[in-house]
Amino acid sequence: MNISVTIEQVEQKYQQYYKRINDALGNCLTKKSPESLYAPARYILAGKGKRIRPFLTLLACEAVCGSSSNALNTALAIEILHNFTLVHDDIMDQAELRHGRPTIHKKWDTTAAILSGDMMMAFAYECALQTKTSRHDELVHILNEANITICEGQAIDMELEQRQDATIADYLDMIAKKTGRLISASLETGGIVGDADPEQLERLVTFGNKIGRAFQVQDDYLDIMAMDGKSGKVPGGDVINGKKTYLLLRSLDLTTGAERQLLQSVIDNNGISPDRVPEIREIYEQCGVLGETRHLINTDTEEALSAIDSLPYEEGREYLKGFALKLMKRDF
């Protein structure tokens, strides 16, 4: 699908808005005391996040009304809410690093991380309510629903870690809730600020859901295929750690005999030794799951782009498409 903006234009706008978002985040939490509450929140907001979600909020607003001048506070609400979920996720995952820096519960302690995260959630709502719009009730409802859905996704993820009979449907449900919903909510709230009608909001949500799923499944794909480390992770790290991904669960449906037994052992044993990763990759290549995965990624991406074709403001709409293709590492 051809679009009217270039990769360079999308990158330039992204960098411009990235600075706009970061500057505003830096001015958000100005209270100093108690230090143990506010310092951890400022610390995580100063991290090297990509600001994908608030950028989508601003572009969605521009796609429906032509301007994002009123949407910055809502974009900040989305990003702060996202970071709140990361603080608590890191505690649950016992993660030691995020973006190359110690996590809050490691730099401070778990109590400080929980309290700071709770405060950030409330502060996110405060930012949303500072938005110049007559539709605050809708904004709050979307943030509430998204927050609940993310919690459902995290709970499902933890349940799946303990299950040996997880299905591809379980996995897709989990990523739709844990990852996809905040992406679609980012777009939906931007649409609300831009005074979108119900059909436009539905199209923005569809765009977010499709891109969110494609992005996560592509991440699964790159983990096993980018064997030179270009994925930014340990090559094959998902199977080494026994992570239930789209590729692993779908390949269980496509294999039999010794191949299926090896794949099931990844789940049963919570992982596999690094030297056996090439065997798993070979199974993926032979059973056809790699082709299926590429097809799903491409189909979701194309359906996402098509969903917003009728949004009224071309510039915002085309930048949304361009940013989606940038996320999916596709030329345009």
N, C-alpha and C positions, 0 to 999 in steps of 0.2 A: 504494500500500500504506500503510495507516494504522499508525502505531506509537504507543506509549503515553507517549512523552516528547515534550516540546516543543523547538523550536529554542532557546528561551532556556535550558532545562535543559541541553541538550547544550553550549551555549556556556559556561555556568557551570561545568560539570564539566571541560570542556576547559581553561578558564583555571586552574582549581584544580590540575589535574594538570600543566599546563604549568609552573606555578611549582614543583610538587613535583619534576618532572624536571630543570628548570633548576637548582634549589638543589642537587640531588644531583650533577649534572654539575660544578657549581662546586667541589664538594668531592672530586672524583675524583683529579685529577692534582696531588697536593700536593708532589711532589718538585720541587726548584728547579734542580738541577744534573744534567747540563749544560743550561744555559739554552737553548742552540740546539736542544735536543731537545724540552724540555717547554713552553717558551713558545709555539712555534707551535701545538702541540696545544691548549693552554689557549685560545689566540686563536680558533681555529676553533670550539671548543665554546662559546665565549662569543658567537658570532654569532647572528643573528636567525632561526635555523631554526624551522620550524613544529612540530617534534617530533611529526609525524604517526605515525611508526613506533613509538616507545615508548608513545605513547598507545594505539595499537592493541594493543600487548602487554599493557598493564594491563587494558584492557577485555576482551580475550579471556580472560584469567585469571578475571576476574570473571564472565564468561558461563558458565564451566564449573564454578567452585567457589564463587562468591559473594564472593570477596575477592581483592585484588591486593597484600596486605601482603607476600607473599614474592616478588613479581614485579619489584620495582623494579630490582634488580641486573641482571636479564635485560633489562629495558627499556633500562637504560643501555648494556648490551653492544650491543644493536641500534643505538642512536643513535650510539655511538662507531664501530661498524663502518661505519655509513652515512657518517659524516663522514670516515673513512679513505678510502672510495671517492671522495669529493668532492675530497679533497686531490690524489689521483693523477689523477683526471679533469681537474682544472684544469690540471695540468702537461701532460697529453696534448693538451688543447684550447687550450693557451696562453692561458687565460682570465686577465684582469687583475683582475676584480672578482667577488666573491660576496657577496650580500646588501648591496651597496653599499660594501663594504670591499675593500681590496687582498687578493688571494689570497696564500696562504702563500709560494708560490715568487716572488711579486713583492715582498712585504714583507721576506722573508728572501732565500732563493735556492733553486734546485731541489734541491740536496743536502739542505738542511734540511727541505724539504717531503717528500722521499722518506723520510728517516730518521724524521721525526715520524709520517708515515703508517704506516710499518712498525710503529713502537712502538704506535700506536693500535690496530692490528689485534690485536697480542698482548694489549694491555690489555683489549680487549673480551672476549676469551676469559677473562681473569682475573676480570672482573666476572661473567660467566656462571657461572663455577665457584664464586663466592661465594654463589650463590643457594641457599636452603634447599630442597633437593629431593633425592630419591633417583634422579633421572633425568638426572644430569649427562651421561651418555654420549649420550643422545638430544639434549640441548641442543647439545653440541659437534658432533655429526653434522649437525644442522640448520644451524648457523652455518657449518661447513665447506662443506656442499653449497651453501648460499646464496652464499657467497663465491666459490666456483668458478663458479657459474652467472652471477653478476654479471660476472665476468671474461670469460666466454664472450660475454655480451651486449655488453660494451664492444668486444671483438674483432670481433664481427659488425657492430657499428655502424661501426667504422673501415673494415671491408671494404666495407660498403655505400656509404660515401662515395666509394669509388673505382670503384664499379660503375655502369654505365649501364643495366643490365638487371635491376635489383632488382625484386622482386615484392611484392605485398601480403603473401604468406605469409612472405617474408623479414623484412619489417618487423614483423609481429605476433610472430614468433619472437624478434626482437631486443628488443622492448619487454617481452615476457614475462620475458626473462632479465635484462635490464639494470635494469628498473624494477620489474616485477611480483614477482620472486622475493623480494626483501627485504621487500616489503609482506606477502606470504603467510607468509614466515618470521617476521615480527614477530608475527603472529597464532598461528602454530604453536608458537613458543616460549612464548608466554603460555599456550597450552593445556597444554603440557607441565608448566609450573609449577603449573597448576591441576589436574594429574593427570587430564587428559582421556583418554578411551579412543580407540581408533583411528578410530572413526566420527566422533567429535566433532572430532578433529584434521583429518580429511579435509574436514569441512564448513568449518572455519576456513580451510583452505588454499584451498578453492573460493571462499569469500567474498573472500579476499585477491587471488586471481588475477583474478576478475571485476572487482572494484573497481579493481585496479591497471590493467587494460587500459582500462576505461571512463574512468578519470581521465586517462590519457595521450592517448587518442583525443579526449577532450573538449578537452584542451589544444591539440591540432592544430586542432580545429574553431574554438575561440575565437580562435586566432591570425588566421585569415582573416576571421572574422565580426565580431569585436569591433573594428570599424574606428574606434571612437571612443577606442581606447586602454585600454578597461576590462580587457583581458586582462593589463595590466601589461607588455606588450612592444610593440615597434614593430609597428604594424598591418601584417599580411602579411609579417612578418619571416622566416617559414619559407621562403616562395617567393623572397623577395629574396636569401636566403642559399643557396638551392638545396637546402634540407633535404628529404629523402625522408620525407614524412609519409603517414599513412593516406589523406588526401584526395587528395594528388597521385598516389600510386601506384594507388589504386582508380580515379581518374578517367581514367587512361591506358587502363584496361580498358573504359571506358564511352564513349570518344570516338573519332572518326575524322577524317581529313582535316586541315584547317588547325588545328582546335582541338587535336587530338592532337599535331601538330607543335609548337605553341606550348608545350604542357605538357612534351613531351620536351626542348625547348630549355632549360627550367628546369634539368633534370638535366644535359644535355650541357654547358651553359655555367656550371654551378655557381651558378645564380641568375638573377635578372632585375631590371631597373631598377624602382625603386619606383613610377614612374608607370604601369607596366603591371599592377600588382597588381589594379586593378579588372577588367581583362580576365580574369584568372585566376579571380577571384571569380564573374564572370558565367558562365564555363564550368562552374564547380562547380555553380552554380544550375541551369543548363540541362541538364546531363547526369544529374542525380539523385543525385550523390554526397553532397550535404548531407543529403538525406532518409535515405539509407542510413546515414550516419554517426550521425545522431540516433537511428535505430532501433537500431543496434549499442550505442550508449551506454545507451539506456533498457533494452534487453534484458539487457545485462550487469549493470546496476544491479539490476534486478528479480530476476535469478537469484542475485545475491550475497545480497540480503536474504532470499530464500527458503531459501538454503542453510543459514542458521543458525537457522531457525525452531524446531528441536527442541533447541537448547542449553538446559540445565536451569535456568539462573538468569536470570529475566526481566529484571532491572534491567540487568545487564551486556550481555545480548543486545540489549535495546532501545536502549541507548546506542551499541552498535556500529552498529546500523542508522541511528540518528540522525546519528552522525558520518559515516557513508558518504554520507548524503544531504546533509550540510553540505559535504562535499568536492565533491560533484557539483552544488552550488549549487541544490538542489531544495527546494521547500517541503514541509513534512510536519506 
